[in-house]
Structures are given as C-alpha cells and as structure tokens.
Amino acid sequence: MTDINEKYNQADALKDEGKLDEAIALLNEILAEEPNHSISHFALAVLYGRVGQHEKAVEHGETAVELDPTDPFSYTAMSVTYQRAYAGTGDESFIQKAEFAMEKSRQVGEQQRMGG
C-alpha cells in the first residue's frame, strides 16, 4: 500500500505543478493496481473535470461515492462534479443529479450525527 500512497503523492504533486495529463496517467496506474482506491477516483473526478472530460469525471466521482457511501463529503464532492459537468456541457440532467447528491450528503451527515 505504501507504493500506492507514494504514487498518489506524486500524482498530487504533478497536479500542483499543472501537469494534469501526467497526474491523470499516474492516478490511472494506481487504479490498475488498486481499483477500489477511492481517493484516486475522487482526484480523477476533479482532474477530468478540469481538462473538460466531464463524462469521465462523473464516472470516477460516482465510483468514489459507491466505494465510500457513508461519507457525506463523498456526496458533496459528487455534487460539485455534477455542477462542473453541467457548466462544461450544458446538460441540464447534471443539475438534478447535483441537487440529489447534496440532499444525500445532508441525509448521510444527519445519520452520522444521530449515531447511525
């Protein structure tokens, strides 16, 4: 797992340097080794959105939520991904999905606050 964490940190550094394509390639390498690495899916959702590949951004965001459905932040991040996809494509179906994801974030957060 350390190797994957090191690769993730390298991808994050590449992102910070503006080398988005290289970061995307490295994150995809991580997922080839560890398909359930949710943080890499989240990172790809952000990066694919930045490079205008909104379908891939949504795909990775949705996978990340499936892998971590008890984290309210997962749904908040997915809502942002949907909003960016709408902004990039004009596809209004992403607005409804963004609103649903935010509501789900509130529900999951409330469940956690109530202890279950």
C-alpha positions in Angstrom: 0.0 0.0 0.0 2.9 2.3 0.6 3.8 2.2 -3.1 0.3 3.3 -3.9 0.4 6.1 -1.4 3.7 7.3 -2.8 2.3 7.2 -6.4 -0.8 9.2 -5.1 1.5 11.8 -3.6 3.4 12.0 -6.8 0.2 12.5 -8.8 -0.9 15.2 -6.3 2.5 17.0 -6.8 2.1 16.8 -10.6 -1.4 18.3 -10.3 0.0 21.1 -8.2 2.6 21.7 -10.9 -0.1 22.0 -13.5 0.9 18.7 -15.2 -2.7 17.4 -15.3 -2.2 14.8 -18.0 0.7 13.3 -16.2 -1.2 13.3 -12.9 -4.2 11.6 -14.6 -1.9 8.9 -16.1 -0.4 8.2 -12.7 -3.8 8.0 -11.0 -5.0 5.6 -13.6 -1.9 3.4 -12.9 -2.9 3.4 -9.3 -6.4 2.2 -10.2 -5.0 -0.5 -12.4 -3.3 -1.9 -9.3 -6.0 -1.0 -6.8 -9.4 -0.4 -8.5 -11.0 0.5 -5.1 -8.7 3.3 -4.2 -11.4 5.8 -3.7 -9.1 8.8 -3.2 -7.7 8.3 -6.7 -11.2 8.1 -8.1 -12.1 11.5 -6.4 -8.9 13.0 -7.7 -9.6 11.8 -11.2 -13.1 13.3 -11.0 -11.6 16.7 -10.3 -8.8 16.4 -12.9 -11.0 15.1 -15.7 -13.4 18.0 -15.0 -10.5 20.4 -15.3 -9.5 19.1 -18.7 -13.1 19.1 -20.0 -13.6 15.3 -19.9 -16.9 15.5 -17.9 -18.2 12.0 -18.7 -15.0 10.5 -17.2 -15.2 13.0 -14.3 -18.7 11.9 -13.4 -17.8 8.2 -13.9 -14.9 8.4 -11.4 -16.9 10.5 -9.0 -19.8 8.1 -9.0 -17.4 5.2 -8.4 -15.8 7.0 -5.5 -19.3 7.5 -3.9 -20.1 3.8 -4.4 -16.8 2.9 -2.6 -17.5 5.3 0.3 -21.2 5.7 0.6 -21.2 6.6 4.3 -19.1 9.7 4.0 -21.2 12.9 3.5 -18.2 14.6 1.8 -18.4 11.9 -1.0 -21.8 13.2 -2.0 -20.8 16.9 -1.6 -17.8 16.3 -3.9 -20.1 14.4 -6.4 -22.5 17.4 -6.4 -19.6 19.7 -7.3 -18.6 17.3 -10.1 -22.1 17.3 -11.5 -22.2 21.1 -11.3 -18.9 21.3 -13.2 -20.2 18.8 -15.8 -23.3 21.0 -16.3 -21.1 24.1 -16.7 -18.9 22.3 -19.2 -21.7 20.6 -21.2 -24.9 22.5 -20.7 -26.6 19.1 -20.0 -29.4 20.1 -17.5 -29.7 16.5 -16.2 -26.5 17.2 -14.2 -28.3 19.9 -12.2 -30.9 17.4 -10.9 -28.1 15.0 -10.1 -26.2 17.7 -8.2 -29.2 18.6 -6.1 -29.8 14.9 -5.3 -26.2 14.4 -4.3 -26.3 17.4 -2.0 -29.5 16.1 -0.4 -27.9 12.7 0.1 -24.9 14.4 1.7 -27.3 16.1 4.2 -29.1 12.8 4.9 -25.8 10.8 5.5 -24.4 13.6 7.6 -27.6 13.6 9.7 -27.5 9.9 10.1 -23.9 10.1 11.4 -24.8 12.9 13.9 -27.6 10.8 15.2 -25.2 7.9 15.7 -26.1 5.5 13.0 
